[in-house]
């Protein structure tokens, strides 16, 4: 763990030095991040509660800082419950105008006497004037009752390419591989076409597709793992800045196919709000969503979630 932290700090210094060379005029402050919460529940009675607080000794704005966080996790289902803790070192520098930059973090997670080094990191950059790319690395626990009891986790690596095809048409393609600690592997492909219906109001029409397959379907009850899963969805999005706040939302309906079963309906509804990034008083963002797709008990699985983050600089 000590060696991993040293590597993380070296990478953080490298990225921070590069960012400081480009933005020497930014003023560094300190900040605390509290309260941060995440709540979710689903149709199978599984609920998640996560509470997080952090100290950010290097803070420039809501999308650029370095610090450490503590998170308490609590999971319930029926009469079962489980608790865990996580400590995370992080550094982040995202350009609010382009959404490009990096988010690097490394955590130490304990749950039911199982220890795990985690990360949820990404680096987005411009390849050409019309092409963006993002590298993604995630490592975390599988959050189901059986997986938490047995210490099952996953490691995901992926690459996303965003290409502006026409002035108002953008294509995004993501490919990834998810490695589970129970010997299963899940190749994932996601694609999205986005057309700007009314650019002045941030209204878009989207065609979404996602597909994955599991190489080991004999893993019993750790998580939903069909041999093949396909979903095609039509969605509409909205994104508008109001009084400095960024408001966005998505509503979509689609069809899914699990293995060779007949296709069924899927749904997705999300809303997000973010305060002005460079405010000296606070930085706040929240997101809520509802999704309906397939799960353990059939095609009508659904989940809902809400999260919020508050940062107070000083």
C-alpha positions as a LaTeX table, in Angstrom:
\begin{tabular}{lrrr}
\hline
Residue & $x$ (\AA) & $y$ (\AA) & $z$ (\AA) \\
\hline
Unk1 & 0.00 & 0.00 & 0.00 \\
Unk2 & 2.87 & 2.39 & 0.83 \\
Unk3 & 4.44 & 1.83 & $-2.59$ \\
Unk4 & 1.10 & 2.48 & $-4.34$ \\
Unk5 & 0.65 & 5.76 & $-2.45$ \\
Unk6 & 4.17 & 6.85 & $-3.46$ \\
Unk7 & 3.39 & 6.17 & $-7.13$ \\
Unk8 & 0.12 & 8.08 & $-6.84$ \\
Unk9 & 1.85 & 11.12 & $-5.31$ \\
Unk10 & 4.49 & 11.11 & $-8.06$ \\
Unk11 & 1.78 & 11.06 & $-10.75$ \\
Unk12 & $-0.15$ & 13.80 & $-8.94$ \\
Unk13 & 2.93 & 16.04 & $-8.80$ \\
Unk14 & 3.59 & 15.45 & $-12.51$ \\
Unk15 & 0.05 & 16.37 & $-13.57$ \\
Unk16 & $-0.19$ & 19.27 & $-11.12$ \\
Unk17 & 3.08 & 20.75 & $-12.33$ \\
Unk18 & 1.84 & 20.61 & $-15.93$ \\
Unk19 & $-1.47$ & 22.22 & $-14.98$ \\
Unk20 & 0.21 & 24.95 & $-12.96$ \\
Unk21 & 2.42 & 25.84 & $-15.93$ \\
Unk22 & $-0.73$ & 26.40 & $-18.01$ \\
Unk23 & $-2.74$ & 28.23 & $-15.34$ \\
Unk24 & $-0.28$ & 30.25 & $-13.31$ \\
Unk25 & $-2.88$ & 32.92 & $-12.60$ \\
Unk26 & $-5.13$ & 30.57 & $-10.61$ \\
Unk27 & $-5.16$ & 31.18 & $-6.87$ \\
Unk28 & $-4.72$ & 28.13 & $-4.67$ \\
Unk29 & $-6.89$ & 27.90 & $-1.54$ \\
Unk30 & $-7.91$ & 25.21 & 0.91 \\
Unk31 & $-11.34$ & 23.61 & 1.16 \\
Unk32 & $-13.41$ & 21.02 & 2.97 \\
Unk33 & $-15.81$ & 18.71 & 1.19 \\
Unk34 & $-18.79$ & 17.91 & 3.43 \\
Unk35 & $-21.42$ & 16.62 & 3.48 \\
Unk36 & $-21.20$ & 14.30 & 0.46 \\
Unk37 & $-23.83$ & 11.57 & 0.24 \\
Unk38 & $-24.99$ & 8.87 & $-2.14$ \\
Unk39 & $-28.22$ & 6.91 & $-1.64$ \\
Unk40 & $-29.66$ & 4.20 & $-3.89$ \\
Unk41 & $-32.22$ & 1.40 & $-3.77$ \\
Unk42 & $-33.55$ & $-1.15$ & $-6.22$ \\
Unk43 & $-36.44$ & $-3.51$ & $-6.91$ \\
Unk44 & $-34.63$ & $-6.38$ & $-5.18$ \\
Unk45 & $-34.60$ & $-4.58$ & $-1.83$ \\
Unk46 & $-30.89$ & $-3.73$ & $-1.93$ \\
Unk47 & $-30.05$ & $-0.28$ & $-0.53$ \\
Unk48 & $-26.77$ & 1.64 & $-0.49$ \\
Unk49 & $-25.82$ & 4.55 & 1.78 \\
Unk50 & $-22.47$ & 6.30 & 1.36 \\
Unk51 & $-21.31$ & 9.28 & 3.44 \\
Unk52 & $-18.08$ & 11.07 & 2.57 \\
Unk53 & $-16.04$ & 14.01 & 3.88 \\
Unk54 & $-12.75$ & 15.40 & 2.64 \\
Unk55 & $-9.97$ & 17.90 & 3.20 \\
Unk56 & $-8.54$ & 19.62 & 0.11 \\
Unk57 & $-5.28$ & 21.45 & 0.97 \\
Unk58 & $-4.77$ & 22.44 & $-2.70$ \\
Unk59 & $-7.98$ & 23.92 & $-4.08$ \\
Unk60 & $-8.40$ & 26.24 & $-7.08$ \\
Unk61 & $-12.02$ & 25.64 & $-8.12$ \\
Unk62 & $-14.72$ & 22.97 & $-8.06$ \\
Unk63 & $-13.05$ & 20.91 & $-10.77$ \\
Unk64 & $-9.41$ & 21.37 & $-9.77$ \\
Unk65 & $-8.06$ & 20.27 & $-6.41$ \\
Unk66 & $-5.94$ & 17.74 & $-4.51$ \\
Unk67 & $-6.88$ & 16.14 & $-1.20$ \\
Unk68 & $-7.93$ & 13.17 & 0.88 \\
Unk69 & $-11.40$ & 11.80 & 1.73 \\
Unk70 & $-12.97$ & 9.41 & 4.19 \\
Unk71 & $-16.10$ & 7.46 & 3.22 \\
Unk72 & $-18.43$ & 5.27 & 5.29 \\
Unk73 & $-20.45$ & 2.67 & 3.35 \\
Unk74 & $-23.59$ & 0.93 & 4.55 \\
Unk75 & $-25.53$ & $-1.72$ & 2.61 \\
Unk76 & $-28.81$ & $-3.45$ & 3.51 \\
Unk77 & $-31.12$ & $-6.06$ & 2.01 \\
Unk78 & $-33.90$ & $-7.64$ & 4.02 \\
Unk79 & $-32.41$ & $-8.60$ & 7.40 \\
Unk80 & $-28.83$ & $-8.45$ & 6.09 \\
Unk81 & $-26.49$ & $-5.48$ & 6.41 \\
Unk82 & $-22.82$ & $-4.69$ & 5.90 \\
Unk83 & $-20.57$ & $-1.70$ & 6.64 \\
Unk84 & $-17.25$ & $-0.60$ & 5.22 \\
Unk85 & $-14.75$ & 2.24 & 5.21 \\
Unk86 & $-12.66$ & 3.85 & 2.50 \\
Unk87 & $-9.76$ & 6.33 & 2.56 \\
Unk88 & $-8.89$ & 7.98 & $-0.76$ \\
Unk89 & $-6.08$ & 10.18 & $-2.05$ \\
Unk90 & $-7.15$ & 12.20 & $-5.09$ \\
Unk91 & $-6.11$ & 14.90 & $-7.51$ \\
Unk92 & $-8.35$ & 16.43 & $-10.15$ \\
Unk93 & $-8.01$ & 19.06 & $-12.88$ \\
Unk94 & $-10.91$ & 19.30 & $-15.33$ \\
Unk95 & $-11.37$ & 22.24 & $-17.69$ \\
Unk96 & $-15.00$ & 23.37 & $-17.10$ \\
Unk97 & $-15.34$ & 24.60 & $-20.68$ \\
Unk98 & $-14.15$ & 21.44 & $-22.47$ \\
Unk99 & $-14.63$ & 18.77 & $-19.74$ \\
Unk100 & $-11.11$ & 17.58 & $-20.57$ \\
Unk101 & $-8.43$ & 16.85 & $-18.00$ \\
Unk102 & $-7.69$ & 14.23 & $-15.40$ \\
Unk103 & $-9.24$ & 12.75 & $-12.28$ \\
Unk104 & $-6.77$ & 10.47 & $-10.49$ \\
Unk105 & $-7.44$ & 8.75 & $-7.19$ \\
Unk106 & $-6.45$ & 5.73 & $-5.20$ \\
Unk107 & $-8.32$ & 4.32 & $-2.21$ \\
Unk108 & $-8.01$ & 1.75 & 0.53 \\
Unk109 & $-11.31$ & $-0.02$ & 1.19 \\
Unk110 & $-12.26$ & $-2.43$ & 3.98 \\
Unk111 & $-15.50$ & $-4.45$ & 4.00 \\
Unk112 & $-16.29$ & $-7.60$ & 6.01 \\
Unk113 & $-12.59$ & $-8.12$ & 6.83 \\
Unk114 & $-11.74$ & $-7.88$ & 3.09 \\
Unk115 & $-9.21$ & $-5.24$ & 2.01 \\
Unk116 & $-9.05$ & $-3.73$ & $-1.46$ \\
Unk117 & $-7.08$ & $-1.01$ & $-3.26$ \\
Unk118 & $-9.58$ & 0.94 & $-5.39$ \\
Unk119 & $-9.54$ & 3.62 & $-8.07$ \\
Unk120 & $-12.00$ & 5.54 & $-10.23$ \\
Unk121 & $-9.69$ & 7.46 & $-12.53$ \\
Unk122 & $-9.85$ & 8.93 & $-16.01$ \\
Unk123 & $-7.87$ & 11.20 & $-18.32$ \\
Unk124 & $-9.53$ & 13.06 & $-21.19$ \\
Unk125 & $-7.60$ & 14.86 & $-23.91$ \\
Unk126 & $-8.03$ & 16.31 & $-27.39$ \\
Unk127 & $-6.56$ & 14.28 & $-30.25$ \\
Unk128 & $-7.50$ & 16.69 & $-33.05$ \\
Unk129 & $-9.77$ & 19.72 & $-33.31$ \\
Unk130 & $-12.74$ & 17.37 & $-33.85$ \\
Unk131 & $-11.67$ & 14.32 & $-31.82$ \\
Unk132 & $-11.49$ & 13.74 & $-28.08$ \\
Unk133 & $-10.31$ & 10.64 & $-26.24$ \\
Unk134 & $-10.60$ & 9.38 & $-22.67$ \\
Unk135 & $-8.75$ & 6.61 & $-20.83$ \\
Unk136 & $-10.68$ & 5.01 & $-17.95$ \\
Unk137 & $-9.46$ & 2.78 & $-15.09$ \\
Unk138 & $-11.87$ & 1.60 & $-12.36$ \\
Unk139 & $-11.37$ & $-0.88$ & $-9.53$ \\
Unk140 & $-14.01$ & $-1.42$ & $-6.85$ \\
Unk141 & $-16.20$ & $-3.91$ & $-5.02$ \\
Unk142 & $-19.20$ & $-5.54$ & $-6.67$ \\
Unk143 & $-22.06$ & $-4.20$ & $-4.59$ \\
Unk144 & $-24.43$ & $-7.13$ & $-4.17$ \\
Unk145 & $-25.06$ & $-9.07$ & $-0.98$ \\
Unk146 & $-23.22$ & $-12.21$ & $-2.06$ \\
Unk147 & $-20.29$ & $-10.31$ & $-3.57$ \\
Unk148 & $-19.79$ & $-8.11$ & $-0.50$ \\
Unk149 & $-19.88$ & $-11.16$ & 1.79 \\
Unk150 & $-17.24$ & $-12.90$ & $-0.34$ \\
Unk151 & $-15.03$ & $-9.94$ & $-1.21$ \\
Unk152 & $-15.74$ & $-10.00$ & $-4.96$ \\
Unk153 & $-14.33$ & $-7.02$ & $-6.86$ \\
Unk154 & $-13.74$ & $-5.92$ & $-10.44$ \\
Unk155 & $-11.06$ & $-4.09$ & $-12.43$ \\
Unk156 & $-12.10$ & $-2.21$ & $-15.57$ \\
Unk157 & $-9.97$ & $-0.63$ & $-18.24$ \\
Unk158 & $-11.41$ & 1.20 & $-21.21$ \\
Unk159 & $-11.00$ & 3.85 & $-23.90$ \\
Unk160 & $-13.62$ & 6.26 & $-25.23$ \\
Unk161 & $-13.41$ & 8.22 & $-28.51$ \\
Unk162 & $-15.64$ & 11.23 & $-29.25$ \\
Unk163 & $-15.77$ & 12.38 & $-32.86$ \\
Unk164 & $-17.60$ & 15.39 & $-34.25$ \\
Unk165 & $-18.99$ & 13.97 & $-37.51$ \\
Unk166 & $-20.90$ & 17.07 & $-38.65$ \\
Unk167 & $-21.43$ & 20.50 & $-37.18$ \\
Unk168 & $-24.38$ & 19.27 & $-35.08$ \\
Unk169 & $-23.69$ & 15.52 & $-35.00$ \\
Unk170 & $-21.29$ & 13.79 & $-32.58$ \\
Unk171 & $-20.42$ & 10.08 & $-32.28$ \\
Unk172 & $-18.99$ & 8.46 & $-29.13$ \\
Unk173 & $-17.61$ & 4.91 & $-29.00$ \\
Unk174 & $-16.35$ & 3.23 & $-25.82$ \\
Unk175 & $-14.70$ & $-0.17$ & $-25.50$ \\
Unk176 & $-13.74$ & $-1.73$ & $-22.17$ \\
Unk177 & $-12.96$ & $-5.00$ & $-20.45$ \\
Unk178 & $-14.16$ & $-5.78$ & $-16.93$ \\
Unk179 & $-12.22$ & $-8.41$ & $-14.97$ \\
Unk180 & $-14.02$ & $-9.91$ & $-11.95$ \\
Unk181 & $-12.12$ & $-11.57$ & $-9.12$ \\
Unk182 & $-14.37$ & $-14.66$ & $-9.42$ \\
Unk183 & $-12.74$ & $-15.52$ & $-12.83$ \\
Unk184 & $-15.47$ & $-13.94$ & $-14.99$ \\
Unk185 & $-14.52$ & $-11.41$ & $-17.70$ \\
Unk186 & $-16.94$ & $-8.97$ & $-19.33$ \\
Unk187 & $-16.09$ & $-7.21$ & $-22.64$ \\
Unk188 & $-18.20$ & $-4.06$ & $-23.00$ \\
Unk189 & $-19.07$ & $-1.88$ & $-26.00$ \\
Unk190 & $-21.07$ & 1.35 & $-25.84$ \\
Unk191 & $-21.93$ & 3.72 & $-28.67$ \\
Unk192 & $-23.83$ & 6.99 & $-28.82$ \\
Unk193 & $-24.94$ & 9.34 & $-31.60$ \\
Unk194 & $-25.87$ & 12.84 & $-30.42$ \\
Unk195 & $-27.65$ & 15.37 & $-32.64$ \\
Unk196 & $-28.07$ & 18.99 & $-31.53$ \\
Unk197 & $-31.76$ & 19.64 & $-32.08$ \\
Unk198 & $-31.78$ & 23.19 & $-30.68$ \\
Unk199 & $-28.18$ & 24.23 & $-29.85$ \\
Unk200 & $-29.19$ & 27.52 & $-28.22$ \\
Unk201 & $-31.19$ & 25.61 & $-25.60$ \\
Unk202 & $-28.91$ & 22.58 & $-25.31$ \\
Unk203 & $-31.57$ & 20.16 & $-26.60$ \\
Unk204 & $-30.23$ & 16.94 & $-28.13$ \\
Unk205 & $-31.59$ & 13.72 & $-29.62$ \\
Unk206 & $-29.54$ & 10.62 & $-28.83$ \\
Unk207 & $-29.30$ & 7.08 & $-30.14$ \\
Unk208 & $-27.60$ & 4.84 & $-27.57$ \\
Unk209 & $-26.38$ & 1.26 & $-27.78$ \\
Unk210 & $-24.64$ & $-0.94$ & $-25.22$ \\
Unk211 & $-23.64$ & $-4.57$ & $-25.25$ \\
Unk212 & $-21.69$ & $-6.89$ & $-23.01$ \\
Unk213 & $-21.12$ & $-10.59$ & $-22.59$ \\
Unk214 & $-19.89$ & $-12.69$ & $-19.69$ \\
Unk215 & $-17.28$ & $-15.40$ & $-20.25$ \\
Unk216 & $-18.25$ & $-17.32$ & $-17.09$ \\
Unk217 & $-22.01$ & $-17.59$ & $-16.53$ \\
Unk218 & $-21.58$ & $-20.35$ & $-13.94$ \\
Unk219 & $-20.75$ & $-17.83$ & $-11.21$ \\
Unk220 & $-23.83$ & $-18.20$ & $-9.04$ \\
Unk221 & $-25.60$ & $-15.20$ & $-7.47$ \\
Unk222 & $-22.60$ & $-12.87$ & $-7.28$ \\
Unk223 & $-24.22$ & $-10.40$ & $-9.71$ \\
Unk224 & $-26.32$ & $-10.32$ & $-12.88$ \\
Unk225 & $-24.16$ & $-12.10$ & $-15.50$ \\
Unk226 & $-25.98$ & $-13.21$ & $-18.66$ \\
Unk227 & $-24.03$ & $-14.70$ & $-21.54$ \\
Unk228 & $-25.06$ & $-11.72$ & $-23.73$ \\
Unk229 & $-26.87$ & $-8.44$ & $-23.11$ \\
Unk230 & $-27.89$ & $-5.84$ & $-25.71$ \\
Unk231 & $-29.75$ & $-2.54$ & $-25.33$ \\
Unk232 & $-30.75$ & 0.08 & $-27.87$ \\
Unk233 & $-32.24$ & 3.33 & $-26.56$ \\
Unk234 & $-33.60$ & 6.60 & $-27.94$ \\
Unk235 & $-33.10$ & 9.50 & $-25.54$ \\
Unk236 & $-33.50$ & 13.25 & $-25.38$ \\
Unk237 & $-31.15$ & 15.47 & $-23.43$ \\
Unk238 & $-31.18$ & 19.06 & $-22.24$ \\
Unk239 & $-28.31$ & 21.19 & $-20.94$ \\
Unk240 & $-28.73$ & 24.86 & $-20.01$ \\
Unk241 & $-26.80$ & 27.41 & $-17.95$ \\
Unk242 & $-29.01$ & 29.55 & $-15.72$ \\
Unk243 & $-27.62$ & 32.27 & $-13.40$ \\
Unk244 & $-24.25$ & 30.51 & $-13.52$ \\
Unk245 & $-25.73$ & 27.11 & $-12.65$ \\
Unk246 & $-25.52$ & 24.25 & $-15.14$ \\
Unk247 & $-28.73$ & 22.22 & $-15.34$ \\
Unk248 & $-28.95$ & 19.02 & $-17.38$ \\
Unk249 & $-31.28$ & 16.09 & $-17.84$ \\
Unk250 & $-31.83$ & 12.96 & $-19.91$ \\
Unk251 & $-34.93$ & 10.88 & $-20.63$ \\
Unk252 & $-34.74$ & 7.67 & $-22.65$ \\
Unk253 & $-36.71$ & 4.56 & $-23.58$ \\
Unk254 & $-35.30$ & 1.48 & $-25.26$ \\
Unk255 & $-35.39$ & $-2.26$ & $-25.84$ \\
Unk256 & $-33.13$ & $-4.89$ & $-24.30$ \\
Unk257 & $-32.33$ & $-8.51$ & $-25.10$ \\
Unk258 & $-30.93$ & $-10.92$ & $-22.51$ \\
Unk259 & $-29.44$ & $-14.09$ & $-23.99$ \\
Unk260 & $-32.04$ & $-15.44$ & $-26.45$ \\
Unk261 & $-35.08$ & $-14.16$ & $-24.55$ \\
Unk262 & $-37.66$ & $-11.88$ & $-26.22$ \\
Unk263 & $-36.84$ & $-8.17$ & $-26.06$ \\
Unk264 & $-38.29$ & $-6.04$ & $-23.27$ \\
Unk265 & $-38.50$ & $-2.34$ & $-22.39$ \\
Unk266 & $-35.80$ & $-0.28$ & $-20.66$ \\
Unk267 & $-35.99$ & 3.26 & $-19.29$ \\
Unk268 & $-33.58$ & 5.94 & $-18.08$ \\
Unk269 & $-34.26$ & 9.31 & $-16.42$ \\
Unk270 & $-31.53$ & 11.53 & $-14.97$ \\
Unk271 & $-31.23$ & 15.11 & $-13.72$ \\
Unk272 & $-28.15$ & 17.05 & $-12.58$ \\
Unk273 & $-27.42$ & 20.55 & $-11.28$ \\
Unk274 & $-24.02$ & 22.16 & $-10.69$ \\
Unk275 & $-23.28$ & 25.55 & $-9.14$ \\
Unk276 & $-20.74$ & 28.01 & $-10.64$ \\
Unk277 & $-17.36$ & 26.26 & $-10.66$ \\
Unk278 & $-15.19$ & 29.22 & $-9.66$ \\
Unk279 & $-17.32$ & 30.53 & $-6.79$ \\
Unk280 & $-15.35$ & 31.57 & $-3.71$ \\
Unk281 & $-18.28$ & 30.68 & $-1.42$ \\
Unk282 & $-19.10$ & 27.08 & $-2.29$ \\
Unk283 & $-19.27$ & 24.46 & $-5.03$ \\
Unk284 & $-22.33$ & 22.22 & $-5.10$ \\
Unk285 & $-23.51$ & 19.52 & $-7.44$ \\
Unk286 & $-26.30$ & 17.00 & $-7.27$ \\
Unk287 & $-27.60$ & 14.21 & $-9.46$ \\
Unk288 & $-30.64$ & 11.96 & $-9.31$ \\
Unk289 & $-31.75$ & 9.14 & $-11.56$ \\
Unk290 & $-34.02$ & 6.20 & $-12.23$ \\
Unk291 & $-33.30$ & 3.26 & $-14.50$ \\
Unk292 & $-35.18$ & 0.14 & $-15.53$ \\
Unk293 & $-33.41$ & $-2.80$ & $-17.13$ \\
Unk294 & $-32.74$ & $-6.49$ & $-16.48$ \\
Unk295 & $-31.54$ & $-8.07$ & $-13.23$ \\
Unk296 & $-31.41$ & $-11.24$ & $-11.18$ \\
Unk297 & $-35.19$ & $-11.67$ & $-11.09$ \\
Unk298 & $-36.01$ & $-10.82$ & $-14.69$ \\
Unk299 & $-36.39$ & $-7.93$ & $-17.16$ \\
Unk300 & $-38.19$ & $-5.51$ & $-14.82$ \\
Unk301 & $-35.34$ & $-4.68$ & $-12.48$ \\
Unk302 & $-35.18$ & $-0.99$ & $-11.55$ \\
Unk303 & $-32.98$ & 1.24 & $-9.43$ \\
Unk304 & $-33.03$ & 4.84 & $-8.25$ \\
Unk305 & $-30.31$ & 7.03 & $-6.77$ \\
Unk306 & $-29.51$ & 10.51 & $-5.54$ \\
Unk307 & $-26.14$ & 12.06 & $-4.76$ \\
Unk308 & $-24.80$ & 15.43 & $-3.72$ \\
Unk309 & $-21.41$ & 17.01 & $-3.14$ \\
Unk310 & $-20.64$ & 20.26 & $-1.35$ \\
Unk311 & $-17.20$ & 21.93 & $-1.24$ \\
Unk312 & $-16.52$ & 24.98 & 0.92 \\
Unk313 & $-13.25$ & 26.84 & 0.20 \\
Unk314 & $-11.44$ & 28.98 & 2.75 \\
\hline
\end{tabular}
